[in-house]
Amino acid sequence: FKKTIFISGQEEDTEIEAAMTYTTGYLENIFTFANTINTHEGGTHLSGFRAALTRTINDYARSKGLLKDKEENLIGEDVREGLVAIVNVRMREPQFEGQTKTKLGNSEIKGLVESIVSTRLGEYLEEHPGEARLMVNKAIVAARARTAARQARELTRRKSFLESTSLPGKLADCSLT
């Protein structure tokens, strides 16, 4: 992805800014701030951002037929694979959890971030269909890889379980002759 997506919005005394892009990697890196304080443990603004991102990508994928009716929705893990983002909130009275101010606790912020990110990201996806398709396809590939990995794990577990329940050396399975 060549472009960084910028999202910003304001409601009453609260300003929300987010910047995001995708890399070819598999890890998610989201950095969050509240009034310029690094909230590396996240908080309600991170929850709102993640929820909005997942829902908006799913809604777009369904509306454009990129996800079929019988296919499951993409989960957050799929949508955030390779994501690098910064979420910044400026507000009047931030409430942090704990003494270290590393996690934002204002409950109203989740809905506010979710609303603004959903609206602005939805607009961006509609205005940039090429990039939107790339984002959705990356998430679909991640979902398929996750499903394949789960199936391989289950197969290996079943196989090792069956092997471990074999009979002792001097006994053998009966066979018809």
VEXPA-17544 format. One record per residue (C-alpha): residue number from 0; x, y, z. Coordinates in Angstrom, 2 decimals, decimal comma. Example, Ala and Ser with C-alpha at 12.3 -4.5 7.8 and 13.67 -1.06 7.14 Angstrom:
BEGIN
ROFI   resi      east     north        up
ROFI      0     12,30     -4,50      7,80
ROFI      1     13,67     -1,06      7,14
end
This chain:
BEGIN
ROFI   resi      east     north        up
ROFI      0      0,00      0,00      0,00
ROFI      1      1,47      3,26     -1,05
ROFI      2     -0,90      5,65      0,66
ROFI      3     -1,49      6,40      4,30
ROFI      4     -5,13      6,83      5,19
ROFI      5     -5,81      9,84      7,44
ROFI      6     -8,99     10,01      9,48
ROFI      7    -10,02     12,92     11,65
ROFI      8    -13,15     14,16     13,29
ROFI      9    -14,43     16,18     16,19
ROFI     10    -17,46     16,02     18,41
ROFI     11    -17,98     18,62     21,12
ROFI     12    -14,70     18,85     23,07
ROFI     13    -13,15     15,68     21,68
ROFI     14    -10,87     15,45     18,64
ROFI     15     -9,95     12,16     17,03
ROFI     16     -7,13     11,57     14,56
ROFI     17     -5,95      8,32     13,06
ROFI     18     -3,43      7,41     10,39
ROFI     19     -3,15      3,90      8,99
ROFI     20     -1,43      1,90      6,30
ROFI     21     -0,71     -1,73      5,56
ROFI     22      2,64     -3,46      5,21
ROFI     23      3,52     -6,79      3,67
ROFI     24      4,16     -8,16      7,17
ROFI     25      1,80    -10,14      9,36
ROFI     26      1,99     -8,23     12,63
ROFI     27     -0,33     -5,48     13,78
ROFI     28      1,23     -2,29     15,18
ROFI     29     -1,24      0,22     16,58
ROFI     30      0,10      3,11     18,63
ROFI     31     -2,41      5,01     20,76
ROFI     32     -2,27      8,41     22,43
ROFI     33     -4,59     10,45     24,62
ROFI     34     -3,71     14,15     24,93
ROFI     35     -0,20     13,31     23,62
ROFI     36      0,30     10,72     26,39
ROFI     37      1,37      7,36     24,97
ROFI     38     -1,27      4,85     26,05
ROFI     39      0,69      1,74     25,08
ROFI     40     -1,80     -0,51     26,88
ROFI     41     -4,56      0,88     24,66
ROFI     42     -7,95      1,54     26,14
ROFI     43    -11,36      2,58     24,92
ROFI     44    -10,04      4,55     21,93
ROFI     45     -8,19      1,45     20,69
ROFI     46    -11,30     -0,72     21,18
ROFI     47    -13,39      1,74     19,19
ROFI     48    -10,82      1,91     16,39
ROFI     49    -10,53     -1,87     16,10
ROFI     50    -14,30     -2,39     16,13
ROFI     51    -14,88      0,29     13,49
ROFI     52    -12,12     -1,05     11,24
ROFI     53    -13,43     -4,62     11,33
ROFI     54    -17,07     -3,66     10,84
ROFI     55    -16,35     -1,16      8,05
ROFI     56    -14,17     -3,59      6,08
ROFI     57    -16,81     -6,33      6,45
ROFI     58    -19,62     -3,98      5,39
ROFI     59    -17,66     -2,83      2,35
ROFI     60    -16,69     -6,38      1,37
ROFI     61    -20,33     -7,53      1,58
ROFI     62    -21,72     -4,53     -0,30
ROFI     63    -19,26     -5,02     -3,17
ROFI     64    -19,70     -8,80     -3,32
ROFI     65    -16,11     -9,49     -2,25
ROFI     66    -17,47    -11,62      0,61
ROFI     67    -20,23    -13,98     -0,45
ROFI     68    -23,40    -14,48      1,59
ROFI     69    -22,38    -17,95      2,76
ROFI     70    -18,87    -16,86      3,80
ROFI     71    -18,19    -15,92      7,40
ROFI     72    -17,38    -12,32      8,29
ROFI     73    -13,73    -11,43      8,57
ROFI     74    -12,54    -11,21     12,17
ROFI     75    -10,48     -8,36     13,58
ROFI     76     -7,29    -10,41     13,44
ROFI     77     -7,73    -10,85      9,66
ROFI     78     -8,44     -7,19      9,01
ROFI     79     -5,52     -5,97     11,15
ROFI     80     -2,85     -8,27      9,71
ROFI     81      0,03     -6,05      8,52
ROFI     82     -1,66     -2,89      9,81
ROFI     83      0,37      0,02     11,14
ROFI     84     -1,78      2,73     12,72
ROFI     85     -1,70      5,65     15,10
ROFI     86     -4,81      6,68     17,00
ROFI     87     -4,75     10,00     18,84
ROFI     88     -7,53     11,43     20,98
ROFI     89     -7,61     14,96     22,40
ROFI     90    -10,18     15,42     25,11
ROFI     91    -11,04     17,60     28,06
ROFI     92    -10,87     15,15     30,98
ROFI     93     -9,11     11,89     30,16
ROFI     94     -9,54      9,14     32,74
ROFI     95     -6,70      6,68     32,83
ROFI     96     -6,73      3,24     34,38
ROFI     97     -3,98      2,84     36,95
ROFI     98     -1,32      5,29     38,06
ROFI     99      0,92      4,98     35,01
ROFI    100     -1,54      6,58     32,54
ROFI    101     -0,93      3,85     29,96
ROFI    102     -4,58      2,90     29,33
ROFI    103     -7,48      5,24     28,57
ROFI    104    -10,66      4,45     30,48
ROFI    105    -13,29      6,97     29,30
ROFI    106    -16,20      4,76     28,22
ROFI    107    -17,80      7,38     25,95
ROFI    108    -14,66      7,53     23,78
ROFI    109    -15,16      4,01     22,38
ROFI    110    -18,43      4,92     20,67
ROFI    111    -17,12      8,28     19,51
ROFI    112    -13,98      6,80     17,92
ROFI    113    -16,04      3,97     16,43
ROFI    114    -18,53      6,37     14,87
ROFI    115    -15,95      8,75     13,37
ROFI    116    -13,64      6,01     12,09
ROFI    117    -16,56      4,04     10,58
ROFI    118    -17,89      7,09      8,75
ROFI    119    -14,55      8,43      7,49
ROFI    120    -13,08      5,04      6,59
ROFI    121    -16,30      4,08      4,79
ROFI    122    -16,06      7,29      2,75
ROFI    123    -12,40      6,59      1,96
ROFI    124    -13,14      3,05      0,79
ROFI    125    -15,90      4,30     -1,52
ROFI    126    -13,64      7,03     -2,95
ROFI    127    -10,65      4,69     -3,44
ROFI    128    -12,07      1,37     -4,69
ROFI    129     -8,67      0,05     -5,84
ROFI    130     -7,11      0,40     -2,42
ROFI    131    -10,29     -0,81     -0,74
ROFI    132    -10,19     -3,99     -2,82
ROFI    133     -6,52     -4,53     -1,83
ROFI    134     -7,39     -4,12      1,86
ROFI    135    -10,29     -6,55      1,63
ROFI    136     -8,30     -9,10     -0,37
ROFI    137     -5,43     -8,97      2,14
ROFI    138     -7,92     -9,67      4,94
ROFI    139     -9,54    -12,52      2,98
ROFI    140     -6,13    -14,14      2,39
ROFI    141     -5,38    -13,77      6,12
ROFI    142     -8,72    -15,43      6,95
ROFI    143     -8,00    -18,34      4,60
ROFI    144     -4,52    -18,77      6,11
ROFI    145     -6,01    -18,73      9,62
ROFI    146     -8,59    -21,36      8,64
ROFI    147     -5,97    -23,56      6,94
ROFI    148     -3,69    -23,31      9,98
ROFI    149     -6,55    -24,29     12,29
ROFI    150     -7,43    -27,29     10,11
ROFI    151     -3,77    -28,39      9,96
ROFI    152     -3,54    -28,11     13,77
ROFI    153     -6,69    -30,18     14,24
ROFI    154     -5,47    -32,82     11,79
ROFI    155     -2,11    -33,08     13,56
ROFI    156     -3,81    -33,37     16,96
ROFI    157     -6,18    -36,08     15,71
ROFI    158     -3,33    -37,95     14,08
ROFI    159     -1,10    -37,83     17,18
ROFI    160     -4,05    -38,87     19,36
ROFI    161     -4,71    -41,92     17,17
ROFI    162     -1,02    -42,84     17,15
ROFI    163     -0,79    -42,56     20,93
ROFI    164     -3,71    -44,96     21,44
ROFI    165     -2,01    -47,88     19,69
ROFI    166     -1,80    -51,28     21,34
ROFI    167      1,25    -52,42     23,35
ROFI    168      4,03    -54,26     21,48
ROFI    169      2,93    -57,89     22,00
ROFI    170     -0,69    -57,15     21,10
ROFI    171     -1,81    -56,37     17,58
ROFI    172     -5,02    -55,21     15,95
ROFI    173     -7,11    -58,11     14,75
ROFI    174     -7,36    -58,65     11,03
ROFI    175     -9,59    -60,80      8,87
ROFI    176     -7,91    -63,56      6,84
end
